[in-house]
Amino acid sequence: MSVKASISITDQQDAFARKLVEDGHYDSLSDVVQHGLDLVRQETQWSEGDREALVALLNERMDGEFVTMEESRRRVQSMIEANRKIYGL
């Protein structure tokens, strides 16, 4: 179901939207605005999902083993050396 709404946009936004319609990317100015709103909705949902994933990862890391910077460097160097041997580098 569609709802008719009146919106205000800048001259640049109007020119850009009309060019998109003129070039055949969209059927109407309404299509341009609807697509823009869909993109904002998707971005908002992804941002929320990303934030939740980051919080989960941080919680997982905080609950895990603490590794000092020195130990971390040693482990990374060990992985690098192992890969060099595997690939003959």
DSSP file (Angstrom, degrees, kcal/mol; ACC not computed):
  #  RESIDUE AA STRUCTURE BP1 BP2  ACC     N-H-->O    O-->H-N    N-H-->O    O-->H-N    TCO  KAPPA ALPHA  PHI   PSI    X-CA   Y-CA   Z-CA
    1    1 A M              0   0    0      0, 0.0     2,-0.3     0, 0.0     0, 0.0   0.000 360.0 360.0 360.0 137.2    0.0    0.0    0.0
    2    2 A S        -     0   0    0      2,-0.0     2,-0.4     0, 0.0     0, 0.0  -0.759 360.0-155.7-102.1 146.9    1.3    3.4   -0.9
    3    3 A V        -     0   0    0     -2,-0.3     2,-0.5     2,-0.0     0, 0.0  -0.981  17.6-132.3-119.0 131.9    1.0    6.6    1.2
    4    4 A K        +     0   0    0     -2,-0.4     2,-0.3     2,-0.0    -2,-0.0  -0.737  34.8 172.2 -86.1 126.5    1.2   10.0   -0.5
    5    5 A A        -     0   0    0     -2,-0.5     2,-0.5     2,-0.0    -2,-0.0  -0.968  29.7-132.8-135.4 149.5    3.5   12.3    1.4
    6    6 A S        +     0   0    0     -2,-0.3     2,-0.3     2,-0.0    -2,-0.0  -0.893  31.1 177.0-102.3 129.3    4.9   15.7    0.7
    7    7 A I        -     0   0    0     -2,-0.5     2,-0.4     2,-0.0    -2,-0.0  -0.893  23.5-134.4-129.0 159.9    8.7   16.1    1.2
    8    8 A S        +     0   0    0     -2,-0.3     2,-0.3     0, 0.0    -2,-0.0  -0.956  26.2 173.2-114.7 134.0   11.2   18.9    0.7
    9    9 A I        -     0   0    0     -2,-0.4    -2,-0.0     1,-0.0     2,-0.0  -0.914  34.1 -98.3-132.9 161.6   14.6   18.3   -1.0
   10   10 A T     >  -     0   0    0     -2,-0.3     4,-2.5     1,-0.1     5,-0.2  -0.264  35.8-107.9 -74.0 165.6   17.4   20.6   -2.1
   11   11 A D  H  > S+     0   0    0      1,-0.2     4,-2.6     2,-0.2     5,-0.2   0.891 121.7  51.6 -59.6 -39.7   17.8   21.8   -5.6
   12   12 A Q  H  > S+     0   0    0      2,-0.2     4,-2.5     1,-0.2    -1,-0.2   0.907 109.8  48.5 -65.6 -41.3   20.8   19.5   -6.0
   13   13 A Q  H  > S+     0   0    0      2,-0.2     4,-2.7     1,-0.2     5,-0.2   0.903 112.0  49.8 -64.5 -40.7   18.9   16.5   -4.8
   14   14 A D  H  X S+     0   0    0     -4,-2.5     4,-2.7     2,-0.2     5,-0.2   0.931 111.9  47.5 -63.0 -45.9   16.0   17.3   -7.1
   15   15 A A  H  X S+     0   0    0     -4,-2.6     4,-2.1     1,-0.2    -2,-0.2   0.912 113.7  48.1 -62.7 -42.0   18.3   17.6  -10.1
   16   16 A F  H  X S+     0   0    0     -4,-2.5     4,-2.1     2,-0.2    -2,-0.2   0.937 113.0  47.1 -64.0 -47.1   20.1   14.4   -9.2
   17   17 A A  H  X S+     0   0    0     -4,-2.7     4,-1.9     1,-0.2    -2,-0.2   0.914 112.5  49.4 -62.5 -43.4   16.8   12.5   -8.7
   18   18 A R  H  X S+     0   0    0     -4,-2.7     4,-3.0     1,-0.2    -1,-0.2   0.871 109.0  53.2 -64.4 -36.0   15.4   13.8  -12.0
   19   19 A K  H  X S+     0   0    0     -4,-2.1     4,-2.7     2,-0.2     6,-0.2   0.896 106.2  53.2 -65.5 -40.1   18.6   12.8  -13.8
   20   20 A L  H  <>S+     0   0    0     -4,-2.1     5,-2.3     2,-0.2     6,-0.9   0.904 113.3  43.3 -60.6 -40.9   18.3    9.3  -12.5
   21   21 A V  H ><5S+     0   0    0     -4,-1.9     3,-1.5     4,-0.2    -2,-0.2   0.933 113.5  51.2 -68.7 -46.2   14.7    9.1  -13.8
   22   22 A E  H 3<5S+     0   0    0     -4,-3.0    -2,-0.2     1,-0.3    -1,-0.2   0.870 108.4  52.1 -58.8 -38.6   15.7   10.7  -17.1
   23   23 A D  T 3<5S-     0   0    0     -4,-2.7    -1,-0.3    -5,-0.2    -2,-0.2   0.494 118.9-112.1 -79.1  -2.8   18.6    8.2  -17.6
   24   24 A G  T < 5S+     0   0    0     -3,-1.5    -3,-0.2     2,-0.3    -2,-0.1   0.589  83.8 121.6  86.9  10.1   16.2    5.4  -17.0
   25   25 A H  S   <S+     0   0    0     -5,-2.3     2,-0.3    -6,-0.2    -4,-0.2   0.821  82.6  19.4 -73.9 -29.7   17.5    4.2  -13.7
   26   26 A Y        -     0   0    0     -6,-0.9    -2,-0.3    -9,-0.1    -1,-0.1  -0.951  68.8-134.0-137.4 156.3   14.1    4.7  -12.0
   27   27 A D  S    S-     0   0    0     -2,-0.3     2,-0.3     1,-0.2    -1,-0.1   0.768  84.9  -3.1 -80.3 -27.1   10.6    5.0  -13.3
   28   28 A S  S  > S-     0   0    0      1,-0.1     4,-1.6   -11,-0.0    -1,-0.2  -0.963  71.8 -99.9-157.0 168.5    9.7    8.0  -11.2
   29   29 A L  H  > S+     0   0    0     -2,-0.3     4,-2.4     1,-0.2     5,-0.2   0.865 121.6  58.5 -63.1 -35.3   10.9   10.4   -8.5
   30   30 A S  H  > S+     0   0    0      1,-0.2     4,-2.9     2,-0.2    -1,-0.2   0.904 102.9  52.4 -60.2 -41.0    8.8    8.4   -6.0
   31   31 A D  H  > S+     0   0    0      2,-0.2     4,-2.4     1,-0.2    -1,-0.2   0.895 108.3  51.2 -61.7 -39.8   10.9    5.3   -7.0
   32   32 A V  H  X S+     0   0    0     -4,-1.6     4,-2.3     2,-0.2    -2,-0.2   0.946 113.2  44.1 -62.4 -48.4   14.1    7.2   -6.3
   33   33 A V  H  X S+     0   0    0     -4,-2.4     4,-2.4     2,-0.2    -2,-0.2   0.910 113.2  51.2 -64.5 -43.0   12.9    8.3   -2.9
   34   34 A Q  H  X S+     0   0    0     -4,-2.9     4,-2.3     1,-0.2    -1,-0.2   0.911 110.8  48.5 -61.0 -42.6   11.6    4.9   -2.0
   35   35 A H  H  X S+     0   0    0     -4,-2.4     4,-2.2    -5,-0.2    -1,-0.2   0.913 110.3  52.0 -64.8 -41.5   14.9    3.3   -3.0
   36   36 A G  H  X S+     0   0    0     -4,-2.3     4,-2.1     1,-0.2    -2,-0.2   0.912 110.3  48.0 -59.9 -43.3   16.8    5.9   -0.9
   37   37 A L  H  X S+     0   0    0     -4,-2.4     4,-2.5     1,-0.2    -1,-0.2   0.887 109.2  53.5 -65.7 -38.8   14.7    5.1    2.1
   38   38 A D  H  X S+     0   0    0     -4,-2.3     4,-2.5     1,-0.2    -1,-0.2   0.904 108.7  50.1 -60.9 -40.6   15.2    1.4    1.6
   39   39 A L  H  X S+     0   0    0     -4,-2.2     4,-2.6     2,-0.2    -2,-0.2   0.902 110.1  49.4 -65.4 -41.0   19.0    1.9    1.6
   40   40 A V  H  X S+     0   0    0     -4,-2.1     4,-2.3     2,-0.2    -2,-0.2   0.912 111.4  50.1 -63.5 -42.2   18.8    4.0    4.8
   41   41 A R  H  X S+     0   0    0     -4,-2.5     4,-2.5     2,-0.2    -2,-0.2   0.932 112.0  47.4 -60.9 -46.2   16.7    1.2    6.5
   42   42 A Q  H  X S+     0   0    0     -4,-2.5     4,-2.8     1,-0.2     5,-0.2   0.919 111.6  50.5 -61.5 -44.3   19.2   -1.5    5.4
   43   43 A E  H  X S+     0   0    0     -4,-2.6     4,-2.4     1,-0.2    -1,-0.2   0.903 111.2  49.0 -61.3 -41.5   22.2    0.6    6.6
   44   44 A T  H  X S+     0   0    0     -4,-2.3     4,-2.2     2,-0.2    -1,-0.2   0.919 112.7  47.0 -64.5 -44.5   20.5    1.1   10.0
   45   45 A Q  H  X S+     0   0    0     -4,-2.5     4,-2.4     1,-0.2    -2,-0.2   0.912 113.0  48.9 -65.0 -42.0   19.7   -2.6   10.3
   46   46 A W  H  X S+     0   0    0     -4,-2.8     4,-3.1     2,-0.2     5,-0.2   0.903 109.3  52.9 -64.6 -40.4   23.3   -3.6    9.3
   47   47 A S  H  X S+     0   0    0     -4,-2.4     4,-2.4    -5,-0.2    -1,-0.2   0.920 110.6  47.0 -61.2 -43.4   24.7   -1.1   11.8
   48   48 A E  H  X S+     0   0    0     -4,-2.2     4,-2.3     2,-0.2    -1,-0.2   0.913 114.0  47.9 -64.0 -42.3   22.6   -2.6   14.6
   49   49 A G  H  X S+     0   0    0     -4,-2.4     4,-2.4     2,-0.2    -2,-0.2   0.898 111.6  49.9 -65.0 -41.0   23.7   -6.1   13.5
   50   50 A D  H  X S+     0   0    0     -4,-3.1     4,-2.5     2,-0.2    -2,-0.2   0.910 110.5  50.2 -63.2 -42.3   27.3   -5.1   13.4
   51   51 A R  H  X S+     0   0    0     -4,-2.4     4,-2.5    -5,-0.2    -2,-0.2   0.919 111.2  48.3 -63.2 -43.8   27.2   -3.5   16.8
   52   52 A E  H  X S+     0   0    0     -4,-2.3     4,-2.2     1,-0.2    -1,-0.2   0.904 112.0  49.4 -63.5 -40.8   25.6   -6.7   18.3
   53   53 A A  H  X S+     0   0    0     -4,-2.4     4,-2.4     2,-0.2    -2,-0.2   0.898 110.9  50.2 -65.1 -39.9   28.2   -8.9   16.6
   54   54 A L  H  X S+     0   0    0     -4,-2.5     4,-2.8     2,-0.2     5,-0.2   0.916 110.0  49.4 -65.4 -43.2   31.0   -6.6   18.0
   55   55 A V  H  X S+     0   0    0     -4,-2.5     4,-2.6     2,-0.2    -1,-0.2   0.918 111.7  49.4 -61.4 -43.0   29.6   -6.8   21.5
   56   56 A A  H  X S+     0   0    0     -4,-2.2     4,-2.4     2,-0.2    -2,-0.2   0.913 112.1  48.2 -62.4 -42.9   29.3  -10.6   21.3
   57   57 A L  H  X S+     0   0    0     -4,-2.4     4,-2.6     2,-0.2    -2,-0.2   0.926 112.1  48.5 -64.2 -44.9   32.9  -10.8   20.0
   58   58 A L  H  X S+     0   0    0     -4,-2.8     4,-2.6     2,-0.2    -2,-0.2   0.910 111.9  49.4 -62.5 -41.9   34.2   -8.5   22.7
   59   59 A N  H  X S+     0   0    0     -4,-2.6     4,-1.7     2,-0.2    -1,-0.2   0.912 111.2  50.0 -63.0 -41.4   32.4  -10.5   25.4
   60   60 A E  H  X S+     0   0    0     -4,-2.4     4,-0.8     1,-0.2    -2,-0.2   0.920 112.5  47.0 -62.0 -43.7   33.8  -13.7   24.0
   61   61 A R  H >< S+     0   0    0     -4,-2.6     3,-0.6     1,-0.2    -2,-0.2   0.890 110.0  52.4 -66.4 -39.0   37.3  -12.3   24.0
   62   62 A M  H 3< S+     0   0    0     -4,-2.6    -1,-0.2     1,-0.2    -2,-0.2   0.827 110.1  49.1 -67.4 -30.0   37.0  -11.0   27.6
   63   63 A D  H 3< S+     0   0    0     -4,-1.7    -1,-0.2    -5,-0.2    -2,-0.2   0.641 104.6  78.8 -81.0 -14.6   35.8  -14.4   28.8
   64   64 A G  S << S-     0   0    0     -4,-0.8     2,-0.1    -3,-0.6    -3,-0.1  -0.041  97.6 -56.0 -86.4-171.5   38.8  -16.1   27.1
   65   65 A E        -     0   0    0      1,-0.1     2,-0.5     2,-0.0    -1,-0.2  -0.404  50.5-126.7 -67.9 136.6   42.4  -16.5   27.9
   66   66 A F        -     0   0    0     -2,-0.1     2,-0.5    -3,-0.1    -1,-0.1  -0.744  26.3-168.1 -84.9 130.4   44.4  -13.4   28.5
   67   67 A V        -     0   0    0     -2,-0.5    -2,-0.0     4,-0.0     0, 0.0  -0.980  16.2-130.7-122.1 126.8   47.5  -13.2   26.4
   68   68 A T     >  -     0   0    0     -2,-0.5     4,-2.7     1,-0.1     5,-0.2  -0.240  27.0-109.8 -68.3 163.8   50.3  -10.7   27.0
   69   69 A M  H  > S+     0   0    0      1,-0.2     4,-2.5     2,-0.2     5,-0.2   0.895 120.7  52.8 -61.4 -39.8   51.6   -8.6   24.1
   70   70 A E  H  > S+     0   0    0      2,-0.2     4,-2.1     1,-0.2    -1,-0.2   0.929 111.3  45.0 -62.1 -45.9   54.9  -10.5   24.3
   71   71 A E  H  > S+     0   0    0      2,-0.2     4,-2.5     1,-0.2    -2,-0.2   0.890 111.6  53.6 -65.8 -39.2   53.1  -13.9   24.1
   72   72 A S  H  X S+     0   0    0     -4,-2.7     4,-2.4     1,-0.2    -2,-0.2   0.927 109.4  47.7 -61.2 -45.2   50.9  -12.6   21.3
   73   73 A R  H  X S+     0   0    0     -4,-2.5     4,-2.7     1,-0.2    -1,-0.2   0.901 110.9  51.8 -62.3 -40.9   53.9  -11.5   19.3
   74   74 A R  H  X S+     0   0    0     -4,-2.1     4,-2.2     2,-0.2    -2,-0.2   0.916 110.8  47.7 -62.2 -43.2   55.6  -14.9   19.9
   75   75 A R  H  X S+     0   0    0     -4,-2.5     4,-2.2     2,-0.2    -2,-0.2   0.909 112.4  48.5 -65.3 -42.2   52.5  -16.7   18.7
   76   76 A V  H  X S+     0   0    0     -4,-2.4     4,-2.4     2,-0.2    -2,-0.2   0.932 111.8  49.4 -63.7 -44.9   52.2  -14.6   15.6
   77   77 A Q  H  X S+     0   0    0     -4,-2.7     4,-2.5     1,-0.2    -1,-0.2   0.889 109.7  52.4 -61.5 -39.2   55.9  -15.1   14.8
   78   78 A S  H  X S+     0   0    0     -4,-2.2     4,-2.3     2,-0.2    -1,-0.2   0.901 109.7  48.5 -63.3 -41.5   55.5  -18.8   15.2
   79   79 A M  H  X S+     0   0    0     -4,-2.2     4,-2.3     2,-0.2    -2,-0.2   0.899 111.0  51.0 -65.2 -40.2   52.6  -18.9   12.8
   80   80 A I  H  X S+     0   0    0     -4,-2.4     4,-2.2     2,-0.2    -2,-0.2   0.938 111.2  47.2 -62.3 -46.7   54.6  -16.8   10.3
   81   81 A E  H  X S+     0   0    0     -4,-2.5     4,-2.0     1,-0.2    -2,-0.2   0.897 110.9  52.0 -62.6 -40.9   57.5  -19.2   10.5
   82   82 A A  H  X S+     0   0    0     -4,-2.3     4,-2.2     1,-0.2    -1,-0.2   0.915 111.2  47.2 -62.8 -42.6   55.3  -22.3   10.2
   83   83 A N  H  X S+     0   0    0     -4,-2.3     4,-2.4     1,-0.2    -1,-0.2   0.860 108.3  55.5 -67.9 -35.1   53.7  -20.8    7.0
   84   84 A R  H  X>S+     0   0    0     -4,-2.2     5,-2.8     2,-0.2     4,-0.6   0.910 109.4  47.0 -62.7 -40.5   57.1  -19.9    5.6
   85   85 A K  H ><5S+     0   0    0     -4,-2.0     3,-0.7     3,-0.2    -2,-0.2   0.921 111.7  50.7 -66.0 -43.3   58.1  -23.6    6.0
   86   86 A I  H 3<5S+     0   0    0     -4,-2.2    -2,-0.2     1,-0.2    -1,-0.2   0.909 119.6  35.5 -60.1 -43.2   54.9  -24.8    4.4
   87   87 A Y  H 3<5S-     0   0    0     -4,-2.4    -1,-0.2    -5,-0.1    -2,-0.2   0.341 110.7-116.8 -97.6   6.0   55.2  -22.5    1.4
   88   88 A G  T <<5       0   0    0     -3,-0.7    -3,-0.2    -4,-0.6    -4,-0.1   0.874 360.0 360.0  65.5  39.1   59.0  -22.8    1.1
   89   89 A L      <       0   0    0     -5,-2.8    -4,-0.2    -6,-0.2    -5,-0.1   0.416 360.0 360.0-100.4 360.0   59.7  -19.1    1.8
